[in-house]
């Protein structure tokens, strides 16, 4: 990809307000976007979240009233709810250690020091007291990764913070699951009459935001 293509894709994207419900993201494209979610980098690689892809129309309709009645929830092709762990345990760390052992072909025992570092920090350490906040930040990294990947593939997206997480948890069935809703994202194809598609993108100039020292 030419560097300018990346910038053009990011200039093309906007927070889509109205989607064309008749247009669906092809399966092979959606699989790539799911791959982008899975490949999102996280602290320690722990991936303290789950992504709920809402495919049931009735449940999406039920979420509408808990989303300030924003039509994206029901009009988009794919609706993803980002959930984050409410806390981390040694069992969570051990599960990750086992996965590392399998993928890299090394004994789990060789990762003992790494395990101790994670347990001492995010489970029993100072960050363990705010593990949900930490997990939420990781989920937002995944949200950004998804939206950028979507733009490159010319898929429209809209991040959705205007939601009521406890109600989402109830509708989705997350109560007492160890996960809770933090944000959502609607993806699909913009409607022809979405006026926001034609509004110029406004940002501060680069020198206001980027300082080189």
C-alpha positions in Angstrom: 0.0 0.0 0.0 1.2 3.5 -0.9 1.4 5.7 2.3 -1.0 8.2 0.7 -3.6 5.4 0.3 -3.6 5.0 4.1 -4.1 8.8 4.6 -6.8 8.8 1.9 -8.7 6.0 3.6 -8.6 7.8 7.0 -9.8 11.1 5.3 -12.6 9.1 3.6 -13.9 7.6 6.8 -16.3 9.4 9.2 -18.6 8.5 12.0 -21.4 7.2 9.8 -24.8 8.2 11.1 -27.1 6.4 8.6 -26.3 3.0 7.1 -27.9 1.4 4.1 -29.6 -1.7 5.7 -29.8 -3.4 2.3 -26.0 -3.7 2.0 -24.2 -6.3 3.9 -20.5 -6.8 4.4 -19.3 -9.8 2.4 -18.2 -12.8 4.5 -14.6 -12.7 3.4 -14.3 -9.0 4.2 -15.9 -9.5 7.6 -13.5 -12.4 8.3 -10.6 -10.0 7.7 -12.1 -7.4 10.1 -12.5 -10.1 12.7 -8.8 -11.0 12.1 -7.9 -7.4 12.8 -9.7 -7.5 16.1 -7.9 -10.7 17.1 -4.6 -9.3 16.1 -5.0 -6.1 18.2 -2.0 -5.6 20.5 -2.7 -5.6 24.2 -0.6 -5.1 27.4 1.2 -8.4 28.1 -0.8 -9.9 25.3 -3.5 -10.8 27.8 -6.5 -9.7 25.6 -8.8 -8.9 28.6 -11.9 -8.6 26.4 -14.5 -10.3 24.2 -16.1 -8.9 21.1 -19.8 -9.7 20.7 -21.0 -9.6 17.1 -24.7 -9.0 17.3 -26.4 -10.9 14.5 -29.8 -11.4 16.0 -32.1 -8.7 14.7 -34.5 -8.8 17.7 -31.7 -8.3 20.2 -30.3 -5.4 18.1 -33.8 -3.9 18.1 -33.9 -4.3 21.9 -30.6 -2.5 22.2 -32.0 0.5 20.3 -33.8 2.1 23.2 -30.6 1.6 25.3 -28.6 3.5 22.6 -30.3 6.8 22.6 -32.4 5.4 19.7 -29.4 5.9 17.3 -30.5 4.1 14.1 -27.0 2.7 13.4 -27.7 -0.1 15.8 -30.3 -1.6 13.6 -29.4 -0.3 10.2 -25.8 -1.4 10.0 -24.5 -4.6 8.5 -22.6 -5.8 11.6 -22.8 -4.5 15.2 -19.9 -5.2 17.5 -20.2 -4.8 21.3 -16.8 -4.5 23.0 -16.7 -6.0 26.5 -13.9 -5.9 29.1 -13.0 -8.1 32.0 -14.2 -6.8 35.3 -11.1 -8.2 37.0 -8.1 -10.5 36.3 -7.1 -13.6 38.2 -4.2 -16.0 38.3 -6.3 -18.4 36.3 -6.6 -15.8 33.5 -2.8 -15.4 33.4 -2.3 -19.2 33.5 -4.6 -19.6 30.5 -2.5 -17.1 28.6 0.7 -18.8 29.6 -0.6 -22.1 28.3 -1.6 -20.5 25.0 1.9 -19.0 24.6 3.4 -22.4 25.4 1.3 -24.1 22.7 1.9 -21.5 20.0 5.6 -21.0 20.6 6.4 -24.6 21.4 8.1 -23.9 24.7 7.5 -25.4 28.2 5.1 -23.4 30.3 7.8 -23.6 33.1 10.1 -21.5 30.9 7.6 -18.6 31.2 7.5 -18.6 35.0 9.2 -15.2 35.3 6.8 -13.7 32.8 3.9 -15.2 34.7 5.1 -13.7 37.9 5.5 -10.3 36.4 1.9 -10.4 35.1 0.4 -11.7 38.4 2.4 -9.2 40.4 1.1 -6.4 38.3 -2.4 -6.8 37.0 -3.7 -9.4 39.5 -2.2 -8.6 42.9 -0.4 -5.4 42.2 -1.6 -1.8 42.1 -3.1 -2.1 38.6 -5.1 -5.1 39.9 -7.2 -2.7 41.9 -8.2 -1.0 38.6 -8.1 -4.0 36.4 -11.4 -3.2 34.7 -10.2 0.3 33.8 -7.0 -1.2 32.4 -9.1 -3.8 30.4 -11.3 -1.0 29.1 -8.3 0.8 27.7 -7.2 -2.4 25.9 -10.7 -2.7 24.4 -10.4 0.9 23.0 -7.2 -0.1 21.3 -9.2 -2.8 19.6 -11.9 -0.3 18.6 -9.4 1.9 17.0 -7.7 -1.0 15.2 -11.1 -2.1 13.8 -12.1 1.3 12.6 -8.8 1.9 10.8 -8.9 -1.6 9.2 -12.5 -0.9 8.1 -11.5 2.4 6.5 -8.7 0.7 4.6 -11.2 -1.8 3.2 -13.7 0.9 2.5 -16.2 -0.2 5.1 -18.0 2.5 7.0 -18.0 2.5 10.8 -19.3 4.4 13.7 -18.0 4.1 17.3 -20.9 4.0 19.8 -20.4 5.4 23.3 -24.0 6.7 23.6 -25.2 3.4 25.1 -26.3 2.2 28.5 -23.8 -0.6 29.4 -25.8 -2.2 32.2 -28.8 -2.6 29.8 -26.5 -4.0 27.1 -25.1 -6.5 29.7 -28.7 -7.6 30.4 -29.8 -8.0 26.8 -26.6 -9.8 25.7 -26.5 -12.0 28.8 -23.3 -10.8 30.4 -24.4 -10.5 34.0 -22.0 -12.4 36.3 -19.9 -13.4 33.3 -16.8 -11.6 34.3 -17.2 -9.2 31.4 -19.1 -5.9 31.0 -20.0 -3.7 28.0 -17.7 -0.7 27.5 -18.4 0.5 23.9 -19.8 -0.6 20.6 -19.2 -0.1 16.9 -21.6 -0.2 13.9 -20.1 -1.3 10.5 -21.5 -1.5 7.0 -22.1 0.9 4.1 -23.2 4.5 4.4 -26.7 5.5 3.2 -26.9 7.7 0.1 -28.7 10.4 2.1 -26.4 10.5 5.1 -25.6 14.2 5.1 -22.6 13.7 7.4 -20.7 12.0 4.5 -20.4 15.3 2.7 -19.3 17.5 5.6 -15.6 18.4 5.5 -13.5 16.6 8.1 -12.2 19.0 10.7 -9.0 18.5 12.6 -6.4 20.7 14.2 -3.3 21.1 12.0 -0.6 18.6 12.5 1.8 21.1 14.3 -0.9 21.7 16.9 -1.0 18.0 17.8 2.4 16.6 17.0 5.5 18.0 18.8 9.0 16.7 17.9 11.7 17.1 20.5 
